[in-house]
Amino acid sequence: MLLVSKWILIVAGLLLVLDAAAIVAGVPNPLFGWPMPCPITLALLGIGLVLFCLASAAFRRP
């Protein structure tokens, strides 16, 4: 689960960088006219963070 969360966070980070570049360039969101940053990016960030927290050693019992 830790590996999956890391990959999700990498993909979400790349999407967030692309969203930021599109905001600076003034390019509208190509997905259904949604606002920037795209809700898909924010959902991936949230899922990745939750999975990372659940899989990390800090939340495991000794």
C-alpha positions in Angstrom: 0.0 0.0 0.0 2.9 2.3 0.6 4.2 1.8 -2.9 0.8 2.5 -4.4 0.4 5.7 -2.3 3.9 6.9 -3.5 2.9 6.4 -7.1 -0.4 8.2 -6.7 1.4 11.1 -5.0 3.9 11.3 -7.9 1.1 11.3 -10.5 -0.9 13.9 -8.5 2.2 16.1 -8.1 2.8 16.1 -11.8 -0.8 16.9 -12.5 -0.6 19.8 -10.0 2.5 21.2 -11.7 0.7 21.0 -15.0 -2.4 22.7 -13.5 -0.2 25.5 -12.1 1.5 26.0 -15.5 -1.9 26.1 -17.2 -3.2 28.7 -14.6 -0.1 30.9 -15.2 -0.5 30.6 -19.0 -4.2 31.3 -18.8 -5.2 28.1 -20.5 -8.7 26.9 -19.4 -9.2 23.4 -18.0 -9.9 21.0 -20.9 -11.9 18.6 -18.7 -15.6 19.6 -18.7 -14.8 23.2 -18.0 -13.9 22.4 -14.3 -12.0 25.0 -12.3 -8.3 24.9 -11.8 -6.8 23.0 -10.1 -8.7 20.1 -11.4 -10.8 18.2 -8.9 -9.2 14.9 -10.1 -5.8 16.3 -9.1 -7.1 17.2 -5.6 -8.7 13.8 -5.2 -5.5 12.0 -6.1 -3.6 14.1 -3.7 -6.1 13.3 -0.9 -6.1 9.6 -1.7 -2.4 9.4 -1.8 -2.0 11.2 1.5 -4.5 9.0 3.2 -2.9 5.8 1.9 0.5 7.1 2.8 -0.6 7.9 6.4 -2.2 4.5 6.8 0.8 2.6 5.4 3.5 4.6 7.2 5.3 3.2 10.2 4.2 6.2 12.4 0.6 4.8 12.5 1.5 1.2 13.2 1.5 -0.4 16.6 4.8 -1.6 17.9 
